[in-house]
Amino acid sequence: MRRVSVLGSTGSVGVSTLDILAHAEAAGEGIEVVALTANGNVDLLAEQARRWRAKVAVVADPSRYEALKAQLAGSGVDVAAGEEAVAEAAARPADWVMSSIVGVAGLRPTLAAARTGALIALANKESIVCAGPTLLAEIKAAGGALVPVDSEHSAIFQSLGGLDARRAARLILTSSGGPFRTWTRDAMGGVTVAQAVAHPNFAMGAKISVDSAQMMNKGLEIIEAAYLFETPEERIDVLVHPEQIIHSMVELIDGSSIAQLGPPDMRGPIACAWAWPDRLAWPAPSLNLAALGRLTFHAPDPERFPALNLARQALRLGGGAPAALNAANEVAVAAFLAGRIGFLEIAAIVGETLEAMERSGELKSNGGGLEAAFAVHARAHAVAADLAARPAMAMGGA
């Protein structure tokens, strides 16, 4: 019997995780669901908790507590609400924990789960970007393990196959290039919200879609890869691959390259994280290369997509810079989605935030630890919010 918790069970990754667990259960694996958490979708959370007979179901939004309690009355499932309750649920003993809470809200629960010694299936970027060294140290100290679920990092993990990443000459992250990969910079200045959230391959949330459109998602993934695989940023490359069949690859020191291929389906990396080092048989979509005909690649343009170099800059600065980058991007993307700034101003605000905090010495205040990461994140939020409120920004100026 394997004890499981799913943090963020009602999001797309959480739903896909429970789908994979259902296939594992059908194959005869014993699964005991310890905790399920959600932000506010109590209808789906209650349905999941009943189906899996979860020990506890937690909704992060306290105002949704009574609704969840009513739906689970008589089920035997414990009910709780609030961010602290989510962290407490994550700290319950489990063997395998899916961390898929979106945003910095997932940082504290992920760290709580790490301290239990569980295997962490990580789909929460912010946990690594904002506090990677701290999280990885806690996992190691507790005797646990981490298997990445982001498709790119899962691909690198699978390509390495247990090989020390120091035997790799380069880690190569692939990217769809987003909806504007062929647009000129002038044209990108007039991008609308509707255009930015229309990803060519996936249906995703608005914030994640905008990150993909400006390639900030790939910048954050550079930071993740540097921490996860202990690899300097100069040995991490990005390659635009519109078909998204090769999810990432590793170039070894002997000149060989190993790639992981598959249809663009998040259930693949989740199944890998669940079964590793074994494999789970599930009705996965098959890959028909003959039908695809060809795979294409090109280098990203740093002039049109400055987010990539901003992420590299944050890695080189170290300290709290990655957390500041993430916070500033959150603020700027929200301002764009609200129509207060233009698309190209997102990266401009992130860059100015990093520069301002470097000048003030505030990036050095994050010597490690959760509270230091939160402090830098909060300060960067404030700096970026001030920048986004400037009249020039509101008018779409640079």
C-alpha positions in Angstrom: 0.0 0.0 0.0 1.5 3.3 -1.1 0.5 6.5 0.7 -0.2 9.4 -1.6 -0.9 13.1 -1.3 -1.8 15.4 -4.2 -1.3 19.1 -3.5 -3.3 21.0 -6.1 -5.6 18.1 -7.0 -8.2 20.1 -8.9 -5.7 21.8 -11.3 -4.8 20.3 -14.7 -1.7 18.5 -13.3 -3.6 17.3 -10.2 -6.5 15.9 -12.3 -4.0 14.1 -14.6 -2.2 12.7 -11.6 -5.4 11.1 -10.3 -6.0 9.7 -13.7 -2.6 8.0 -13.7 -3.3 6.8 -10.1 -6.5 5.2 -11.3 -4.6 3.3 -14.0 -2.1 2.2 -11.4 -4.9 1.1 -9.1 -6.5 -0.9 -11.9 -3.2 -2.6 -12.5 -3.3 -3.9 -9.0 -1.2 -1.3 -7.1 -2.4 -0.5 -3.6 -3.0 3.3 -3.1 -4.0 5.1 0.1 -4.8 8.8 -0.5 -3.7 10.7 2.5 -4.5 14.3 1.5 -6.0 16.3 -1.4 -5.8 20.0 -1.5 -7.3 22.7 -3.8 -7.5 26.5 -4.0 -11.2 27.0 -4.2 -12.9 24.3 -6.4 -14.8 22.5 -3.7 -17.1 20.7 -6.0 -14.3 18.8 -7.7 -12.3 18.4 -4.5 -15.2 16.8 -2.8 -15.8 14.5 -5.7 -12.1 13.5 -5.7 -12.0 13.0 -1.9 -15.1 10.7 -2.0 -13.7 8.7 -4.9 -10.3 8.1 -3.3 -11.6 8.0 0.3 -9.0 10.6 1.3 -8.0 11.0 4.9 -8.3 14.8 4.6 -9.4 17.3 2.0 -8.3 20.9 2.3 -9.4 24.1 0.5 -6.9 27.0 0.7 -9.7 29.6 0.5 -11.2 29.8 4.0 -14.5 31.2 2.7 -15.1 27.8 1.0 -14.8 25.8 4.1 -18.5 25.4 4.9 -19.3 24.4 1.3 -16.6 21.7 1.4 -17.7 20.5 4.8 -21.3 20.2 3.6 -20.4 18.3 0.6 -18.3 15.8 2.5 -20.6 15.4 5.5 -20.9 11.7 6.5 -18.1 10.7 4.1 -15.5 10.1 6.8 -13.1 12.6 5.1 -11.6 15.2 7.4 -12.1 18.8 6.2 -9.9 21.9 6.7 -9.3 25.3 5.2 -6.7 27.9 4.9 -3.0 28.1 3.8 -1.8 26.8 7.1 -4.1 23.8 6.8 -2.7 23.1 3.3 0.8 23.0 4.8 -0.3 20.8 7.6 -1.9 18.4 5.2 1.3 18.3 3.1 3.3 17.4 6.3 1.3 14.3 6.9 3.4 11.1 6.4 3.2 9.9 2.8 5.3 7.9 0.4 4.7 9.9 -2.7 3.5 13.6 -3.0 2.5 15.4 -6.1 3.3 19.1 -5.7 1.2 20.9 -8.3 -0.1 24.0 -6.5 0.3 27.0 -8.8 2.6 29.9 -7.8 4.5 30.8 -4.7 1.6 29.5 -2.7 3.0 26.0 -3.3 6.4 26.8 -1.7 5.5 26.2 1.9 3.5 23.0 1.4 6.2 21.6 -0.8 8.8 22.2 1.8 6.6 20.6 4.5 6.2 17.5 2.3 9.9 17.4 1.7 10.6 17.2 5.4 8.6 13.9 5.6 11.1 12.0 3.5 8.6 11.3 0.8 9.3 11.2 -2.9 8.3 14.6 -4.2 6.9 14.6 -7.8 7.5 18.3 -8.5 5.3 20.3 -10.8 5.5 23.6 -8.9 8.2 25.8 -10.5 8.3 28.4 -7.8 9.5 25.9 -5.2 12.7 25.5 -7.1 13.1 29.0 -8.5 12.5 30.8 -5.2 14.1 28.3 -2.8 15.8 25.6 -4.8 18.9 25.1 -2.6 16.8 25.0 0.6 14.2 22.6 -0.8 16.9 20.2 -2.2 18.8 20.3 1.1 15.6 19.5 3.1 14.8 16.5 0.8 18.3 15.2 1.2 18.3 15.6 5.0 15.0 13.7 5.3 16.2 10.9 3.1 13.6 11.6 0.4 13.9 12.1 -3.3 12.6 14.4 -6.1 11.5 13.5 -9.6 10.6 16.5 -11.8 7.2 16.5 -13.5 7.7 19.6 -15.8 7.9 17.9 -19.2 11.3 19.4 -20.0 13.0 18.5 -16.7 11.4 15.1 -16.7 12.9 14.6 -20.2 16.4 15.5 -18.9 15.9 13.3 -15.9 14.9 10.4 -18.1 17.7 11.1 -20.6 20.3 11.1 -17.9 18.9 7.8 -16.7 20.8 8.0 -13.4 24.0 9.4 -15.0 25.7 12.2 -13.1 24.7 15.5 -14.8 28.4 16.5 -14.6 29.0 14.0 -17.4 26.8 16.1 -19.6 28.3 18.8 -21.8 24.9 20.6 -22.2 21.3 20.3 -21.1 19.0 21.4 -23.9 15.5 22.6 -23.0 13.1 22.6 -25.9 10.3 25.2 -26.3 7.3 25.5 -28.6 8.3 29.1 -29.1 4.8 30.2 -28.1 2.3 32.0 -30.4 4.7 34.8 -31.4 7.8 32.8 -32.4 7.7 34.3 -35.9 6.5 37.8 -35.0 8.7 40.9 -35.3 9.4 42.9 -32.1 7.3 45.8 -33.5 4.3 43.5 -34.0 4.7 42.1 -30.5 4.3 45.6 -29.1 0.6 45.4 -30.1 -0.1 41.9 -28.7 -3.5 41.6 -27.1 -4.4 39.5 -24.0 -6.5 37.2 -26.2 -3.5 36.6 -28.5 -1.1 36.0 -25.6 -3.2 33.4 -23.9 -3.8 31.4 -27.1 -1.0 28.8 -26.8 -0.5 26.9 -30.1 -0.3 23.4 -28.5 -1.9 23.4 -25.0 -4.9 24.9 -23.2 -3.4 26.4 -20.1 -4.2 29.0 -17.5 -3.8 32.7 -18.4 -0.6 33.4 -16.4 1.2 30.3 -17.6 0.1 31.0 -21.2 1.6 34.5 -21.1 4.8 33.1 -19.6 5.0 30.8 -22.6 4.2 33.6 -25.0 7.1 35.7 -23.7 9.3 32.6 -23.1 9.6 33.5 -19.4 8.5 29.9 -18.7 11.7 28.8 -20.4 13.7 31.3 -18.4 12.3 29.9 -15.2 13.1 26.4 -16.5 16.7 27.4 -17.0 16.9 28.3 -13.3 15.1 25.0 -12.4 17.6 23.0 -14.4 20.5 24.7 -12.9 19.4 23.8 -9.4 17.9 20.3 -10.1 20.9 19.1 -12.0 23.6 21.2 -10.4 24.6 22.6 -13.8 26.0 26.1 -14.5 23.7 28.2 -16.6 26.2 28.5 -19.4 25.8 24.8 -20.0 22.0 25.0 -20.3 20.6 25.9 -23.7 17.2 26.5 -25.1 16.1 25.3 -28.6 12.8 26.2 -30.2 11.0 23.1 -31.4 7.4 23.9 -32.5 6.2 20.3 -32.7 7.1 19.7 -29.0 7.8 16.0 -29.7 11.4 16.1 -28.3 10.7 17.4 -24.7 14.4 18.1 -24.0 17.8 16.4 -24.4 21.2 15.9 -23.0 24.5 16.3 -24.9 27.1 14.1 -23.2 30.8 14.9 -23.0 31.6 12.3 -25.7 29.5 14.1 -28.2 26.5 11.8 -28.0 23.0 13.3 -27.5 20.1 11.6 -25.7 16.6 12.9 -26.2 13.2 12.0 -24.7 10.3 12.0 -27.2 6.6 11.6 -26.8 3.3 13.2 -27.6 2.6 16.5 -25.7 0.7 15.0 -22.7 1.5 15.8 -19.1 0.4 12.3 -18.0 3.6 10.9 -19.4 5.9 12.8 -17.0 3.5 12.1 -14.2 3.5 8.4 -14.9 7.3 8.4 -15.0 7.4 10.1 -11.6 4.9 7.6 -10.2 6.7 4.5 -11.4 10.3 5.5 -11.4 12.7 3.6 -11.8 10.1 1.2 -13.3 7.5 2.1 -15.9 3.7 2.1 -15.7 1.6 0.6 -18.4 -1.3 2.9 -19.2 -3.2 3.7 -22.4 -0.7 6.4 -23.4 -1.1 8.1 -26.8 1.5 6.6 -29.2 4.1 8.5 -31.2 3.8 8.2 -35.0 6.9 9.8 -36.4 6.1 8.8 -39.9 2.8 10.7 -39.7 4.6 13.8 -38.3 7.0 13.7 -41.3 9.6 16.1 -39.8 10.8 17.8 -36.7 12.0 21.4 -36.8 14.3 23.5 -34.6 15.8 26.9 -34.4 17.5 29.1 -31.8 15.4 31.6 -29.8 15.9 35.3 -30.5 17.1 37.0 -27.3 16.1 40.4 -28.7 12.5 39.5 -29.1 12.4 37.3 -26.0 14.5 39.1 -23.4 13.1 37.0 -20.6 15.6 34.3 -21.3 18.6 36.5 -20.6 16.8 38.0 -17.5 16.6 34.5 -16.1 20.3 33.9 -16.8 21.1 37.2 -15.2 19.2 36.2 -12.1 21.1 33.0 -11.8 24.4 34.8 -12.2 23.4 37.3 -9.5 22.4 34.5 -7.2 21.0 35.1 -3.7 17.5 36.2 -3.9 17.6 37.2 -7.6 15.6 34.2 -8.9 12.9 34.8 -6.3 12.8 38.5 -7.3 12.6 37.6 -10.9 9.6 35.3 -10.3 7.8 37.9 -8.2 8.3 40.7 -10.6 7.1 38.6 -13.4 3.9 37.6 -11.5 3.2 41.3 -11.0 3.9 42.3 -14.5 1.9 39.5 -16.1 -1.1 40.4 -13.9 -0.8 44.0 -15.0 -0.7 43.0 -18.6 -3.7 40.7 -18.2 -5.6 43.6 -16.5 -4.8 45.8 -19.5 -2.6 48.2 -17.5 0.7 47.6 -19.5 1.7 46.4 -22.9 3.1 42.9 -23.6 6.7 44.1 -24.1 6.6 46.0 -20.8 6.4 42.7 -18.9 10.1 41.9 -19.4 11.0 45.6 -19.0 9.5 45.7 -15.5 11.2 42.4 -14.5 14.6 43.8 -15.7 14.1 47.1 -13.8 13.1 45.3 -10.7 16.3 43.2 -10.7 18.4 46.2 -11.3 16.8 48.3 -8.6 17.1 45.5 -6.0 20.7 44.8 -7.0 21.6 48.4 -6.6 20.0 48.5 -3.1 21.7 45.3 -2.0 18.4 43.6 -1.3 19.1 40.6 -3.4 21.9 39.6 -1.0 19.5 39.4 1.9 18.3 35.9 0.8 21.1 33.8 2.3 18.9 30.8 2.2 15.8 29.6 3.9 12.1 29.9 3.4 11.5 33.1 5.2 14.3 34.9 3.4 12.9 33.7 0.1 9.4 35.1 1.0 11.0 38.4 2.1 12.7 38.9 -1.2 9.6 37.8 -3.1 7.5 40.3 -1.2 9.9 43.2 -1.7 10.2 42.4 -5.5 6.4 42.4 -5.7 6.3 45.9 -4.2 9.0 47.2 -6.5 7.4 45.7 -9.6 4.0 47.0 -8.6 5.4 50.6 -8.4 7.0 50.2 -11.8 3.8 48.9 -13.4 1.8 51.8 -12.0 4.0 54.4 -13.7 2.1 56.5 -16.3 4.5 55.6 -19.1 3.9 51.9 -18.4 0.1 52.3 -18.2 0.2 54.1 -21.6 2.3 51.2 -23.1 5.6 53.1 -23.1 8.9 51.6 -22.4 
